[in-house]
Amino acid sequence: MEVTKWLKPSAAGKTQGVTVAAFDGSCRGVAALKKGMISVDVQTYPAKMAELGIRAAVAYAKNKSIPKPSPGLTYFNPGIALVTDTDVTDINSIGSDEGSKSCF
C-alpha cells in the first residue's frame, strides 16, 4: 500500500498537535520523512541485532555471561537510531540523508 493513501492526519481533521512516527527504518519510511509526511522513524538494524543476539547466546552458553548495559543506558542497545530532520533535545539522532544510507 502506498504510504500516502493512509498517512493523512488532516483527513481526520487533525492538522496540529499530531506527531506521526514510523518504526524499523524502511526506505519508504525515510522517504516519507524527507517529504514531511512523518516526523521521525526509529531505524533498526536487523542483521546487526541478529549477530549480537547470536554472540550473546554463545557467550551465555559458554560462561553464563550476559551483555552489559550500553554506556549511559540501563539496557544493552543492539543498535537503533532515531531518524529525524527536526532538532531534538537529549536524544541521539541522525538526519534523513544519513538514514537513507542504511534503510532497507
N, CA, C and O atoms as a GROMACS GRO file, in nm:
protein
  416
    1MET      N    1   0.084  -0.118   0.000
    1MET     CA    2   0.000   0.000   0.000
    1MET      C    3   0.089   0.124   0.000
    1MET      O    4   0.186   0.132   0.075
    2GLU      N    5   0.056   0.217  -0.081
    2GLU     CA    6   0.132   0.342  -0.087
    2GLU      C    7   0.110   0.419   0.042
    2GLU      O    8  -0.004   0.438   0.086
    3VAL      N    9   0.219   0.464   0.102
    3VAL     CA   10   0.212   0.531   0.232
    3VAL      C   11   0.123   0.654   0.229
    3VAL      O   12   0.060   0.685   0.330
    4THR      N   13   0.114   0.724   0.117
    4THR     CA   14   0.034   0.846   0.112
    4THR      C   15  -0.115   0.818   0.119
    4THR      O   16  -0.192   0.910   0.145
    5LYS      N   17  -0.158   0.696   0.097
    5LYS     CA   18  -0.301   0.664   0.099
    5LYS      C   19  -0.356   0.656   0.241
    5LYS      O   20  -0.475   0.680   0.262
    6TRP      N   21  -0.274   0.622   0.338
    6TRP     CA   22  -0.325   0.606   0.473
    6TRP      C   23  -0.264   0.701   0.574
    6TRP      O   24  -0.310   0.704   0.688
    7LEU      N   25  -0.165   0.777   0.538
    7LEU     CA   26  -0.094   0.862   0.632
    7LEU      C   27  -0.137   1.007   0.616
    7LEU      O   28  -0.059   1.091   0.570
    8LYS      N   29  -0.260   1.037   0.654
    8LYS     CA   30  -0.311   1.172   0.639
    8LYS      C   31  -0.391   1.214   0.762
    8LYS      O   32  -0.513   1.202   0.762
    9PRO      N   33  -0.323   1.263   0.867
    9PRO     CA   34  -0.397   1.310   0.984
    9PRO      C   35  -0.497   1.418   0.948
    9PRO      O   36  -0.601   1.430   1.012
   10SER      N   37  -0.467   1.498   0.846
   10SER     CA   38  -0.560   1.604   0.806
   10SER      C   39  -0.694   1.547   0.759
   10SER      O   40  -0.796   1.614   0.770
   11ALA      N   41  -0.693   1.425   0.708
   11ALA     CA   42  -0.818   1.362   0.664
   11ALA      C   43  -0.910   1.335   0.783
   11ALA      O   44  -1.031   1.321   0.766
   12ALA      N   45  -0.853   1.327   0.901
   12ALA     CA   46  -0.932   1.305   1.022
   12ALA      C   47  -0.957   1.438   1.095
   12ALA      O   48  -1.000   1.439   1.211
   13GLY      N   49  -0.929   1.549   1.027
   13GLY     CA   50  -0.950   1.680   1.088
   13GLY      C   51  -0.838   1.722   1.181
   13GLY      O   52  -0.854   1.819   1.255
   14LYS      N   53  -0.726   1.653   1.179
   14LYS     CA   54  -0.613   1.686   1.266
   14LYS      C   55  -0.505   1.754   1.183
   14LYS      O   56  -0.447   1.693   1.093
   15THR      N   57  -0.479   1.878   1.214
   15THR     CA   58  -0.374   1.949   1.141
   15THR      C   59  -0.266   2.002   1.233
   15THR      O   60  -0.161   2.046   1.186
   16GLN      N   61  -0.290   1.998   1.364
   16GLN     CA   62  -0.190   2.045   1.461
   16GLN      C   63  -0.183   1.948   1.577
   16GLN      O   64  -0.280   1.879   1.606
   17GLY      N   65  -0.070   1.943   1.643
   17GLY     CA   66  -0.055   1.861   1.762
   17GLY      C   67  -0.046   1.712   1.734
   17GLY      O   68  -0.067   1.631   1.825
   18VAL      N   69  -0.015   1.675   1.611
   18VAL     CA   70  -0.005   1.534   1.576
   18VAL      C   71   0.139   1.506   1.532
   18VAL      O   72   0.192   1.573   1.443
   19THR      N   73   0.200   1.408   1.594
   19THR     CA   74   0.332   1.362   1.552
   19THR      C   75   0.315   1.223   1.496
   19THR      O   76   0.268   1.133   1.565
   20VAL      N   77   0.353   1.206   1.372
   20VAL     CA   78   0.343   1.076   1.307
   20VAL      C   79   0.483   1.016   1.300
   20VAL      O   80   0.576   1.080   1.253
   21ALA      N   81   0.495   0.893   1.349
   21ALA     CA   82   0.625   0.827   1.353
   21ALA      C   83   0.616   0.691   1.285
   21ALA      O   84   0.509   0.631   1.276
   22ALA      N   85   0.730   0.644   1.239
   22ALA     CA   86   0.739   0.510   1.181
   22ALA      C   87   0.842   0.433   1.262
   22ALA      O   88   0.918   0.490   1.340
   23PHE      N   89   0.844   0.303   1.243
   23PHE     CA   90   0.938   0.219   1.315
   23PHE      C   91   1.000   0.119   1.218
   23PHE      O   92   0.930   0.065   1.132
   24ASP      N   93   1.125   0.096   1.229
   24ASP     CA   94   1.207  -0.001   1.157
   24ASP      C   95   1.299   0.061   1.054
   24ASP      O   96   1.391  -0.006   1.008
   25GLY      N   97   1.278   0.185   1.015
   25GLY     CA   98   1.373   0.250   0.926
   25GLY      C   99   1.371   0.201   0.784
   25GLY      O  100   1.474   0.196   0.717
   26SER      N  101   1.252   0.164   0.735
   26SER     CA  102   1.244   0.122   0.596
   26SER      C  103   1.273   0.240   0.505
   26SER      O  104   1.259   0.355   0.546
   27CYS      N  105   1.312   0.211   0.384
   27CYS     CA  106   1.340   0.319   0.289
   27CYS      C  107   1.213   0.399   0.259
   27CYS      O  108   1.220   0.519   0.236
   28ARG      N  109   1.097   0.332   0.261
   28ARG     CA  110   0.971   0.404   0.240
   28ARG      C  111   0.944   0.500   0.355
   28ARG      O  112   0.895   0.612   0.334
   29GLY      N  113   0.977   0.458   0.478
   29GLY     CA  114   0.959   0.545   0.593
   29GLY      C  115   1.051   0.665   0.589
   29GLY      O  116   1.008   0.777   0.617
   30VAL      N  117   1.176   0.644   0.554
   30VAL     CA  118   1.271   0.755   0.543
   30VAL      C  119   1.230   0.850   0.431
   30VAL      O  120   1.244   0.971   0.444
   31ALA      N  121   1.178   0.796   0.320
   31ALA     CA  122   1.130   0.880   0.211
   31ALA      C  123   1.011   0.965   0.257
   31ALA      O  124   1.001   1.082   0.221
   32ALA      N  125   0.922   0.905   0.336
   32ALA     CA  126   0.807   0.979   0.389
   32ALA      C  127   0.854   1.090   0.483
   32ALA      O  128   0.795   1.198   0.486
   33LEU      N  129   0.960   1.064   0.558
   33LEU     CA  130   1.016   1.165   0.646
   33LEU      C  131   1.072   1.281   0.563
   33LEU      O  132   1.050   1.397   0.595
   34LYS      N  133   1.144   1.247   0.457
   34LYS     CA  134   1.201   1.352   0.371
   34LYS      C  135   1.092   1.440   0.308
   34LYS      O  136   1.113   1.558   0.284
   35LYS      N  137   0.976   1.379   0.280
   35LYS     CA  138   0.864   1.454   0.219
   35LYS      C  139   0.784   1.531   0.323
   35LYS      O  140   0.692   1.605   0.288
   36GLY      N  141   0.818   1.514   0.451
   36GLY     CA  142   0.746   1.585   0.556
   36GLY      C  143   0.617   1.517   0.597
   36GLY      O  144   0.535   1.577   0.667
   37MET      N  145   0.596   1.393   0.555
   37MET     CA  146   0.474   1.321   0.588
   37MET      C  147   0.477   1.263   0.729
   37MET      O  148   0.372   1.247   0.791
   38ILE      N  149   0.595   1.233   0.780
   38ILE     CA  150   0.612   1.187   0.917
   38ILE      C  151   0.723   1.268   0.980
   38ILE      O  152   0.799   1.336   0.912
   39SER      N  153   0.731   1.261   1.112
   39SER     CA  154   0.831   1.342   1.184
   39SER      C  155   0.956   1.264   1.221
   39SER      O  156   1.066   1.318   1.221
   40VAL      N  157   0.938   1.136   1.254
   40VAL     CA  158   1.051   1.054   1.298
   40VAL      C  159   1.034   0.911   1.250
   40VAL      O  160   0.923   0.866   1.222
   41ASP      N  161   1.145   0.841   1.242
   41ASP     CA  162   1.145   0.699   1.211
   41ASP      C  163   1.252   0.636   1.299
   41ASP      O  164   1.368   0.678   1.296
   42VAL      N  165   1.216   0.536   1.376
   42VAL     CA  166   1.313   0.465   1.457
   42VAL      C  167   1.372   0.356   1.369
   42VAL      O  168   1.304   0.260   1.332
   43GLN      N  169   1.498   0.372   1.336
   43GLN     CA  170   1.564   0.281   1.241
   43GLN      C  171   1.632   0.168   1.317
   43GLN      O  172   1.714   0.191   1.406
   44THR      N  173   1.597   0.046   1.281
   44THR     CA  174   1.659  -0.071   1.340
   44THR      C  175   1.750  -0.136   1.238
   44THR      O  176   1.742  -0.109   1.118
   45TYR      N  177   1.837  -0.222   1.287
   45TYR     CA  178   1.934  -0.287   1.200
   45TYR      C  179   1.927  -0.438   1.227
   45TYR      O  180   2.007  -0.491   1.305
   46PRO      N  181   1.833  -0.507   1.163
   46PRO     CA  182   1.808  -0.649   1.193
   46PRO      C  183   1.930  -0.739   1.182
   46PRO      O  184   1.948  -0.827   1.266
   47ALA      N  185   2.014  -0.721   1.083
   47ALA     CA  186   2.132  -0.807   1.068
   47ALA      C  187   2.226  -0.788   1.186
   47ALA      O  188   2.281  -0.885   1.239
   48LYS      N  189   2.246  -0.663   1.228
   48LYS     CA  190   2.332  -0.636   1.343
   48LYS      C  191   2.271  -0.694   1.470
   48LYS      O  192   2.342  -0.752   1.552
   49MET      N  193   2.139  -0.680   1.485
   49MET     CA  194   2.072  -0.735   1.603
   49MET      C  195   2.085  -0.887   1.608
   49MET      O  196   2.108  -0.944   1.714
   50ALA      N  197   2.070  -0.952   1.494
   50ALA     CA  198   2.083  -1.098   1.488
   50ALA      C  199   2.225  -1.140   1.526
   50ALA      O  200   2.244  -1.235   1.603
   51GLU      N  201   2.324  -1.071   1.471
   51GLU     CA  202   2.463  -1.104   1.503
   51GLU      C  203   2.490  -1.088   1.652
   51GLU      O  204   2.550  -1.176   1.714
   52LEU      N  205   2.445  -0.978   1.709
   52LEU     CA  206   2.468  -0.955   1.852
   52LEU      C  207   2.391  -1.057   1.938
   52LEU      O  208   2.440  -1.100   2.043
   53GLY      N  209   2.273  -1.096   1.892
   53GLY     CA  210   2.196  -1.196   1.964
   53GLY      C  211   2.264  -1.332   1.965
   53GLY      O  212   2.267  -1.400   2.068
   54ILE      N  213   2.320  -1.370   1.851
   54ILE     CA  214   2.394  -1.498   1.843
   54ILE      C  215   2.517  -1.493   1.933
   54ILE      O  216   2.546  -1.588   2.005
   55ARG      N  217   2.590  -1.383   1.927
   55ARG     CA  218   2.708  -1.369   2.013
   55ARG      C  219   2.672  -1.378   2.161
   55ARG      O  220   2.742  -1.441   2.239
   56ALA      N  221   2.560  -1.313   2.198
   56ALA     CA  222   2.517  -1.316   2.338
   56ALA      C  223   2.477  -1.458   2.379
   56ALA      O  224   2.508  -1.501   2.490
   57ALA      N  225   2.409  -1.530   2.290
   57ALA     CA  226   2.368  -1.667   2.321
   57ALA      C  227   2.489  -1.759   2.339
   57ALA      O  228   2.492  -1.842   2.430
   58VAL      N  229   2.586  -1.743   2.252
   58VAL     CA  230   2.708  -1.824   2.262
   58VAL      C  231   2.782  -1.792   2.393
   58VAL      O  232   2.827  -1.882   2.463
   59ALA      N  233   2.795  -1.663   2.425
   59ALA     CA  234   2.864  -1.624   2.549
   59ALA      C  235   2.791  -1.678   2.671
   59ALA      O  236   2.854  -1.723   2.767
   60TYR      N  237   2.659  -1.675   2.668
   60TYR     CA  238   2.583  -1.727   2.781
   60TYR      C  239   2.600  -1.879   2.793
   60TYR      O  240   2.615  -1.932   2.903
   61ALA      N  241   2.597  -1.947   2.679
   61ALA     CA  242   2.614  -2.093   2.682
   61ALA      C  243   2.752  -2.132   2.733
   61ALA      O  244   2.767  -2.233   2.802
   62LYS      N  245   2.853  -2.052   2.702
   62LYS     CA  246   2.990  -2.084   2.744
   62LYS      C  247   3.015  -2.055   2.891
   62LYS      O  248   3.070  -2.138   2.962
   63ASN      N  249   2.973  -1.936   2.936
   63ASN     CA  250   3.010  -1.898   3.072
   63ASN      C  251   2.901  -1.820   3.148
   63ASN      O  252   2.930  -1.752   3.246
   64LYS      N  253   2.779  -1.829   3.102
   64LYS     CA  254   2.664  -1.764   3.167
   64LYS      C  255   2.674  -1.612   3.171
   64LYS      O  256   2.607  -1.548   3.252
   65SER      N  257   2.757  -1.552   3.085
   65SER     CA  258   2.769  -1.406   3.084
   65SER      C  259   2.655  -1.346   3.000
   65SER      O  260   2.608  -1.406   2.903
   66ILE      N  261   2.614  -1.228   3.038
   66ILE     CA  262   2.511  -1.156   2.964
   66ILE      C  263   2.568  -1.020   2.925
   66ILE      O  264   2.658  -0.970   2.991
   67PRO      N  265   2.516  -0.960   2.819
   67PRO     CA  266   2.567  -0.829   2.776
   67PRO      C  267   2.550  -0.724   2.886
   67PRO      O  268   2.447  -0.721   2.955
   68LYS      N  269   2.649  -0.640   2.901
   68LYS     CA  270   2.641  -0.530   2.995
   68LYS      C  271   2.559  -0.416   2.931
   68LYS      O  272   2.554  -0.406   2.809
   69PRO      N  273   2.496  -0.332   3.013
   69PRO     CA  274   2.423  -0.218   2.956
   69PRO      C  275   2.515  -0.130   2.871
   69PRO      O  276   2.634  -0.115   2.901
   70SER      N  277   2.461  -0.074   2.768
   70SER     CA  278   2.536   0.020   2.683
   70SER      C  279   2.568   0.145   2.764
   70SER      O  280   2.493   0.179   2.856
   71PRO      N  281   2.677   0.214   2.732
   71PRO     CA  282   2.714   0.334   2.807
   71PRO      C  283   2.599   0.434   2.817
   71PRO      O  284   2.538   0.472   2.718
   72GLY      N  285   2.572   0.476   2.940
   72GLY     CA  286   2.467   0.574   2.965
   72GLY      C  287   2.326   0.519   2.966
   72GLY      O  288   2.230   0.595   2.982
   73LEU      N  289   2.311   0.387   2.950
   73LEU     CA  290   2.179   0.326   2.946
   73LEU      C  291   2.167   0.219   3.055
   73LEU      O  292   2.267   0.176   3.112
   74THR      N  293   2.046   0.178   3.083
   74THR     CA  294   2.022   0.071   3.179
   74THR      C  295   1.997  -0.062   3.109
   74THR      O  296   1.961  -0.160   3.173
   75TYR      N  297   2.016  -0.064   2.978
   75TYR     CA  298   1.994  -0.184   2.898
   75TYR      C  299   2.099  -0.192   2.789
   75TYR      O  300   2.170  -0.094   2.762
   76PHE      N  301   2.109  -0.306   2.726
   76PHE     CA  302   2.201  -0.322   2.614
   76PHE      C  303   2.130  -0.278   2.487
   76PHE      O  304   2.026  -0.334   2.451
   77ASN      N  305   2.184  -0.179   2.420
   77ASN     CA  306   2.125  -0.128   2.297
   77ASN      C  307   2.183  -0.206   2.179
   77ASN      O  308   2.302  -0.194   2.150
   78PRO      N  309   2.100  -0.284   2.111
   78PRO     CA  310   2.151  -0.364   1.999
   78PRO      C  311   2.168  -0.284   1.871
   78PRO      O  312   2.204  -0.339   1.767
   79GLY      N  313   2.143  -0.156   1.878
   79GLY     CA  314   2.163  -0.071   1.762
   79GLY      C  315   2.033  -0.020   1.703
   79GLY      O  316   1.966  -0.090   1.628
   80ILE      N  317   1.999   0.100   1.738
   80ILE     CA  318   1.885   0.169   1.678
   80ILE      C  319   1.925   0.314   1.661
   80ILE      O  320   2.018   0.362   1.726
   81ALA      N  321   1.856   0.384   1.573
   81ALA     CA  322   1.881   0.527   1.555
   81ALA      C  323   1.749   0.598   1.532
   81ALA      O  324   1.663   0.548   1.460
   82LEU      N  325   1.734   0.713   1.593
   82LEU     CA  326   1.618   0.797   1.567
   82LEU      C  327   1.650   0.880   1.444
   82LEU      O  328   1.745   0.958   1.445
   83VAL      N  329   1.572   0.864   1.339
   83VAL     CA  330   1.593   0.940   1.216
   83VAL      C  331   1.492   1.054   1.215
   83VAL      O  332   1.371   1.030   1.220
   84THR      N  333   1.541   1.177   1.207
   84THR     CA  334   1.454   1.294   1.203
   84THR      C  335   1.529   1.411   1.145
   84THR      O  336   1.652   1.420   1.156
   85ASP      N  337   1.456   1.500   1.083
   85ASP     CA  338   1.517   1.623   1.034
   85ASP      C  339   1.478   1.741   1.124
   85ASP      O  340   1.499   1.857   1.089
   86THR      N  341   1.422   1.709   1.240
   86THR     CA  342   1.383   1.807   1.340
   86THR      C  343   1.482   1.801   1.454
   86THR      O  344   1.522   1.692   1.496
   87ASP      N  345   1.523   1.916   1.505
   87ASP     CA  346   1.613   1.916   1.620
   87ASP      C  347   1.541   1.858   1.741
   87ASP      O  348   1.430   1.899   1.774
   88VAL      N  349   1.605   1.762   1.806
   88VAL     CA  350   1.551   1.703   1.928
   88VAL      C  351   1.653   1.720   2.039
   88VAL      O  352   1.774   1.715   2.015
   89THR      N  353   1.606   1.739   2.160
   89THR     CA  354   1.692   1.762   2.275
   89THR      C  355   1.716   1.632   2.349
   89THR      O  356   1.623   1.556   2.374
   90ASP      N  357   1.839   1.606   2.385
   90ASP     CA  358   1.878   1.494   2.470
   90ASP      C  359   1.854   1.356   2.410
   90ASP      O  360   1.849   1.258   2.483
   91ILE      N  361   1.838   1.347   2.280
   91ILE     CA  362   1.822   1.218   2.214
   91ILE      C  363   1.917   1.214   2.096
   91ILE      O  364   1.916   1.303   2.011
   92ASN      N  365   1.999   1.111   2.090
   92ASN     CA  366   2.088   1.096   1.975
   92ASN      C  367   2.002   1.067   1.853
   92ASN      O  368   1.914   0.981   1.857
   93SER      N  369   2.028   1.137   1.745
   93SER     CA  370   1.951   1.117   1.624
   93SER      C  371   2.040   1.139   1.502
   93SER      O  372   2.149   1.195   1.510
   94ILE      N  373   1.988   1.093   1.389
   94ILE     CA  374   2.055   1.115   1.261
   94ILE      C  375   1.952   1.177   1.166
   94ILE      O  376   1.832   1.161   1.186
   95GLY      N  377   2.000   1.246   1.065
   95GLY     CA  378   1.912   1.306   0.967
   95GLY      C  379   1.866   1.207   0.862
   95GLY      O  380   1.918   1.096   0.854
   96SER      N  381   1.770   1.248   0.782
   96SER     CA  382   1.715   1.158   0.680
   96SER      C  383   1.818   1.122   0.573
   96SER      O  384   1.812   1.013   0.516
   97ASP      N  385   1.911   1.213   0.543
   97ASP     CA  386   2.013   1.179   0.443
   97ASP      C  387   2.099   1.063   0.493
   97ASP      O  388   2.129   0.971   0.417
   98GLU      N  389   2.139   1.067   0.620
   98GLU     CA  390   2.218   0.958   0.677
   98GLU      C  391   2.132   0.832   0.690
   98GLU      O  392   2.180   0.721   0.664
   99GLY      N  393   2.006   0.849   0.729
   99GLY     CA  394   1.916   0.735   0.742
   99GLY      C  395   1.893   0.664   0.609
   99GLY      O  396   1.872   0.543   0.605
  100SER      N  397   1.896   0.740   0.500
  100SER     CA  398   1.878   0.682   0.366
  100SER      C  399   1.990   0.586   0.330
  100SER      O  400   1.971   0.495   0.250
  101LYS      N  401   2.107   0.606   0.389
  101LYS     CA  402   2.222   0.521   0.358
  101LYS      C  403   2.211   0.382   0.419
  101LYS      O  404   2.276   0.288   0.373
  102SER      N  405   2.128   0.367   0.523
  102SER     CA  406   2.120   0.237   0.590
  102SER      C  407   1.977   0.185   0.604
  102SER      O  408   1.951   0.096   0.686
  103CYS      N  409   1.886   0.239   0.525
  103CYS     CA  410   1.750   0.188   0.529
  103CYS      C  411   1.744   0.056   0.450
  103CYS      O  412   1.837   0.022   0.377
  104PHE      N  413   1.635  -0.014   0.465
  104PHE     CA  414   1.620  -0.142   0.395
  104PHE      C  415   1.481  -0.155   0.339
  104PHE      O  416   1.449  -0.256   0.277
   0.00000   0.00000   0.00000
